Amino acid sequence: MKTGTRKKLQEALVSSPSLLWLGLFFLFPTLLVFVLALRPANPYGGIGQGWTLENIRRLADPSYLEVARRTLEISLVTTVICLLLAVPIGYYLARVSLKWRNLFLMLIIIPFWTNFLIRVFAWKVLLHPEGPIKHILVFLGLAGPQTSLLYNAGAVVLVSVYTFLPFTILPIYAAADKFDFQLLEAARDLGARRFQAFRRIFLPGIRRGLFTAVLFVFIPALGSYIIPDIVGGPGGELIGNKIAQRVFVDRNLPLASAISAVLILSVLAPLAAVLFLQPKDERPEIL
């Protein structure tokens, strides 16, 4: 057997468990969602016979379009806020001494030691009308007695930023840690202002980390269900809540699959565009 053939066979054998896992638990369920989206629902909560596009047509209803708009808006706002907070933190972590770096990284990771539901419920207590945050804001004159901190889009954004911020910081820090900071000093020597060097040298230098951070925030935020369900209320309902309602309340699995299929396509389309339109050497590492 030739060396090249033997190498390809070895690579295939090493990759086969991962490919099998992805095929069974990612590709097959995704294809099943698209198939169910084209099937009718029967009156008993099951899958009817035949094929139909009615589930796709129903997504043009104004209520779904409004929830889709809110989902995209909240996901974008959450992503932007996380980036604005994570970039300076990642920059600082890459420059600080090893002793303090390890301490700060531990503080960033500590929230993962607590159950996700407990952390969201803790925010519900903090934002409660009788909670400490409301009392402090009223005392400072920043909120009135009737101001509601819960069950609105603002509460969803706040808790989403808290939840996804560590996922933004870590890839940005990983990229910043590999960045050559002497480039910033060279830019300063050539007359660039501090912020100008940061914007034109540092940010392009960590663009892969930035892109990875955007994916780690934006995609989970699009499909978020628990956070809007607990702290969002009617004013913070997202597309994930609609999917859950169709599955557990209406027992309309084909309609839930149609919503999920649109959500999947809305995530995969930008990724495919990046994959095929950018030069190979400029593609993010995650792709």
C-alpha positions as a printed NumPy array, in Angstrom:
array([[  0.   ,   0.   ,   0.   ],
       [  1.324,   3.42 ,  -0.943],
       [  2.342,   5.843,   1.788],
       [ -0.222,   8.466,   0.708],
       [ -3.058,   5.928,   0.661],
       [ -2.022,   4.539,   4.042],
       [ -1.968,   8.07 ,   5.511],
       [ -5.441,   8.857,   4.161],
       [ -6.764,   5.569,   5.557],
       [ -5.296,   6.315,   8.973],
       [ -6.833,   9.81 ,   8.925],
       [-10.217,   8.327,   7.982],
       [-10.045,   5.798,  10.813],
       [ -9.129,   8.499,  13.346],
       [-11.906,  10.796,  12.113],
       [-14.607,   8.149,  11.801],
       [-15.784,   8.212,  15.468],
       [-16.235,  11.998,  15.348],
       [-17.96 ,  11.837,  11.966],
       [-20.258,   9.068,  13.203],
       [-21.118,  11.086,  16.313],
       [-21.856,  14.234,  14.269],
       [-23.892,  12.242,  11.771],
       [-26.075,  10.551,  14.393],
       [-26.579,  13.455,  16.786],
       [-26.326,  16.515,  14.519],
       [-26.846,  15.818,  10.824],
       [-29.643,  13.239,  11.175],
       [-31.71 ,  15.295,  13.714],
       [-31.267,  18.406,  11.551],
       [-32.51 ,  16.593,   8.451],
       [-35.409,  15.209,  10.493],
       [-36.4  ,  18.747,  11.491],
       [-36.528,  19.809,   7.827],
       [-38.572,  16.726,   6.902],
       [-41.114,  17.287,   9.711],
       [-41.466,  20.928,   8.673],
       [-43.03 ,  19.698,   5.418],
       [-45.511,  17.325,   7.063],
       [-49.019,  18.242,   8.303],
       [-50.036,  17.953,  11.949],
       [-52.94 ,  15.751,  12.984],
       [-55.512,  16.737,  15.638],
       [-53.924,  14.438,  18.243],
       [-50.51 ,  16.1  ,  18.361],
       [-48.805,  13.728,  15.982],
       [-47.472,  13.808,  12.441],
       [-50.066,  13.612,   9.644],
       [-49.819,  11.932,   6.295],
       [-48.629,  13.603,   3.113],
       [-46.655,  16.772,   2.479],
       [-47.525,  20.443,   2.784],
       [-46.039,  23.948,   2.727],
       [-48.68 ,  25.293,   5.099],
       [-46.255,  25.339,   8.052],
       [-43.868,  27.556,   6.095],
       [-46.692,  29.871,   5.027],
       [-47.858,  30.317,   8.615],
       [-44.494,  31.823,   9.529],
       [-45.508,  34.939,   7.562],
       [-48.02 ,  35.714,  10.323],
       [-47.246,  39.143,  11.891],
       [-46.896,  37.599,  15.371],
       [-44.044,  35.363,  14.197],
       [-42.397,  38.198,  12.286],
       [-42.497,  40.404,  15.389],
       [-40.927,  37.679,  17.547],
       [-38.277,  37.075,  14.865],
       [-37.479,  40.792,  14.763],
       [-37.211,  40.932,  18.561],
       [-35.03 ,  37.818,  18.618],
       [-32.616,  39.264,  16.066],
       [-32.561,  42.64 ,  17.813],
       [-31.901,  41.227,  21.287],
       [-29.265,  38.825,  19.943],
       [-27.434,  41.636,  18.144],
       [-27.574,  43.974,  21.154],
       [-26.334,  41.19 ,  23.44 ],
       [-23.474,  40.397,  21.052],
       [-22.405,  44.031,  20.709],
       [-22.45 ,  44.646,  24.469],
       [-20.493,  41.453,  25.126],
       [-17.862,  42.49 ,  22.566],
       [-17.565,  45.997,  24.013],
       [-16.955,  44.504,  27.452],
       [-14.835,  41.537,  26.408],
       [-12.318,  43.264,  24.099],
       [-10.744,  45.497,  26.802],
       [-10.874,  42.607,  29.283],
       [ -9.129,  40.272,  26.833],
       [ -6.56 ,  42.966,  26.062],
       [ -5.856,  43.482,  29.754],
       [ -5.607,  39.749,  30.475],
       [ -3.023,  39.355,  27.715],
       [ -0.873,  42.179,  29.166],
       [ -1.195,  41.568,  32.902],
       [  1.298,  39.471,  34.885],
       [  0.802,  35.714,  35.046],
       [ -0.18 ,  35.831,  38.739],
       [ -3.072,  38.231,  38.199],
       [ -4.006,  36.631,  34.879],
       [ -4.666,  33.275,  36.515],
       [ -6.727,  34.933,  39.235],
       [ -8.884,  36.847,  36.754],
       [ -9.364,  33.795,  34.546],
       [-10.521,  31.825,  37.569],
       [-13.027,  34.581,  38.43 ],
       [-14.343,  34.447,  34.855],
       [-14.75 ,  30.672,  34.966],
       [-16.305,  30.496,  38.473],
       [-19.901,  31.105,  37.242],
       [-19.696,  27.83 ,  35.306],
       [-19.427,  26.018,  38.635],
       [-23.045,  26.941,  39.393],
       [-26.068,  25.483,  37.654],
       [-27.312,  27.666,  34.796],
       [-30.923,  27.652,  36.032],
       [-29.852,  28.727,  39.509],
       [-27.955,  31.691,  38.072],
       [-30.951,  32.807,  35.994],
       [-33.297,  32.464,  38.966],
       [-30.819,  34.472,  41.035],
       [-31.176,  37.314,  38.528],
       [-34.954,  37.018,  38.812],
       [-34.607,  37.575,  42.57 ],
       [-32.227,  40.505,  42.059],
       [-34.547,  42.165,  39.518],
       [-37.725,  41.487,  41.506],
       [-39.828,  44.579,  42.393],
       [-38.772,  44.023,  46.017],
       [-35.237,  43.039,  45.112],
       [-32.029,  44.905,  46.023],
       [-31.375,  46.369,  42.565],
       [-34.8  ,  47.998,  42.438],
       [-34.349,  49.491,  45.924],
       [-30.916,  50.88 ,  45.039],
       [-32.16 ,  52.46 ,  41.794],
       [-35.147,  54.028,  43.552],
       [-32.885,  55.354,  46.316],
       [-30.579,  56.93 ,  43.712],
       [-33.519,  58.408,  41.848],
       [-32.763,  56.385,  38.714],
       [-36.069,  54.489,  38.842],
       [-39.556,  55.099,  40.154],
       [-41.705,  52.876,  42.392],
       [-43.643,  51.685,  39.337],
       [-40.563,  50.876,  37.246],
       [-40.429,  47.193,  36.265],
       [-37.01 ,  45.569,  35.905],
       [-38.477,  42.164,  35.078],
       [-40.453,  40.709,  32.194],
       [-39.171,  42.943,  29.423],
       [-36.529,  42.911,  26.698],
       [-34.063,  44.828,  28.874],
       [-34.05 ,  42.054,  31.472],
       [-33.396,  39.474,  28.741],
       [-30.451,  41.499,  27.411],
       [-28.987,  41.993,  30.899],
       [-29.121,  38.312,  31.871],
       [-27.968,  37.224,  28.392],
       [-24.908,  39.476,  28.621],
       [-24.117,  38.066,  32.059],
       [-24.509,  34.504,  30.722],
       [-22.565,  34.814,  27.469],
       [-19.833,  37.261,  28.505],
       [-17.369,  34.524,  29.594],
       [-17.821,  32.842,  26.189],
       [-16.835,  36.154,  24.604],
       [-13.857,  36.895,  26.828],
       [-12.083,  33.543,  26.483],
       [-11.661,  33.404,  22.658],
       [-10.686,  37.082,  22.557],
       [ -8.116,  36.515,  25.295],
       [ -6.787,  33.439,  23.459],
       [ -6.278,  35.531,  20.312],
       [ -4.823,  38.507,  22.227],
       [ -2.374,  36.219,  24.032],
       [ -0.809,  35.343,  20.646],
       [ -0.727,  38.969,  19.457],
       [  2.641,  40.697,  19.131],
       [  2.192,  43.834,  21.252],
       [  5.425,  45.27 ,  19.888],
       [  3.356,  46.175,  16.828],
       [  1.399,  48.635,  18.969],
       [  4.613,  50.182,  20.247],
       [  5.878,  50.491,  16.668],
       [  2.647,  52.202,  15.63 ],
       [  2.982,  54.644,  18.527],
       [  6.58 ,  55.396,  17.483],
       [  5.333,  56.173,  13.981],
       [  2.887,  58.749,  15.302],
       [ -0.323,  56.789,  15.832],
       [ -2.422,  57.72 ,  18.842],
       [ -3.109,  55.038,  21.448],
       [ -6.718,  54.409,  20.422],
       [ -5.819,  54.629,  16.737],
       [ -3.171,  51.927,  17.173],
       [ -5.636,  49.833,  19.178],
       [ -8.304,  50.137,  16.461],
       [ -6.12 ,  49.713,  13.378],
       [ -3.497,  47.25 ,  14.644],
       [ -4.815,  45.289,  17.618],
       [ -8.411,  44.645,  16.524],
       [ -7.489,  43.379,  13.015],
       [ -4.786,  41.269,  14.651],
       [ -7.34 ,  39.381,  16.763],
       [-10.115,  39.237,  14.147],
       [-10.333,  35.448,  14.33 ],
       [-10.895,  35.605,  18.073],
       [-13.509,  38.308,  17.533],
       [-15.33 ,  36.213,  14.952],
       [-15.287,  33.171,  17.221],
       [-16.603,  35.278,  20.111],
       [-19.442,  36.575,  17.913],
       [-20.434,  33.004,  17.026],
       [-20.291,  31.895,  20.663],
       [-22.705,  34.669,  21.651],
       [-24.944,  35.365,  18.685],
       [-25.909,  31.78 ,  17.843],
       [-26.879,  30.724,  21.416],
       [-28.7  ,  34.04 ,  21.881],
       [-30.797,  33.371,  18.765],
       [-32.012,  30.067,  20.193],
       [-32.221,  31.159,  23.815],
       [-35.242,  29.781,  25.668],
       [-34.633,  29.629,  29.41 ],
       [-33.594,  33.271,  29.91 ],
       [-36.6  ,  34.878,  28.156],
       [-38.921,  32.303,  29.713],
       [-37.842,  33.195,  33.271],
       [-37.102,  36.945,  33.104],
       [-38.569,  38.015,  29.746],
       [-42.333,  37.711,  29.958],
       [-44.508,  38.659,  26.949],
       [-42.274,  41.656,  26.17 ],
       [-39.149,  39.515,  26.032],
       [-40.444,  36.444,  24.226],
       [-37.985,  35.057,  21.665],
       [-38.21 ,  32.538,  18.86 ],
       [-37.069,  29.746,  21.187],
       [-40.166,  30.306,  23.325],
       [-42.383,  30.008,  20.248],
       [-40.788,  26.667,  19.398],
       [-41.347,  25.438,  22.959],
       [-44.976,  26.576,  22.887],
       [-45.661,  24.723,  19.658],
       [-44.063,  21.553,  21.065],
       [-45.347,  21.438,  24.662],
       [-48.563,  23.501,  24.566],
       [-50.028,  23.125,  21.07 ],
       [-48.427,  19.753,  20.335],
       [-47.833,  20.939,  16.774],
       [-44.495,  19.324,  15.966],
       [-44.489,  20.173,  12.231],
       [-44.971,  23.901,  12.933],
       [-42.286,  23.787,  15.621],
       [-39.996,  22.089,  13.093],
       [-40.729,  24.788,  10.504],
       [-39.729,  27.526,  12.959],
       [-36.609,  25.566,  13.899],
       [-35.703,  25.045,  10.233],
       [-35.863,  28.783,   9.561],
       [-33.715,  29.4  ,  12.65 ],
       [-31.148,  26.838,  11.465],
       [-30.974,  28.393,   8.   ],
       [-30.624,  31.899,   9.445],
       [-27.549,  30.694,  11.349],
       [-25.985,  28.555,   8.609],
       [-26.393,  31.063,   5.772],
       [-23.935,  33.667,   7.158],
       [-21.456,  30.925,   8.056],
       [-21.647,  29.473,   4.567],
       [-21.116,  32.929,   3.093],
       [-17.969,  33.418,   5.172],
       [-16.733,  29.941,   4.287],
       [-17.113,  30.288,   0.531],
       [-16.55 ,  34.004,  -0.087],
       [-13.415,  34.636,   1.984],
       [ -9.969,  33.5  ,   0.841],
       [ -8.86 ,  30.29 ,   2.5  ],
       [ -6.022,  31.903,   4.449],
       [ -8.376,  34.556,   5.879],
       [-11.124,  32.236,   7.068],
       [-11.677,  32.052,  10.848],
       [-10.092,  29.048,  12.494],
       [-13.469,  27.801,  13.714],
       [-14.44 ,  27.198,  10.084]])
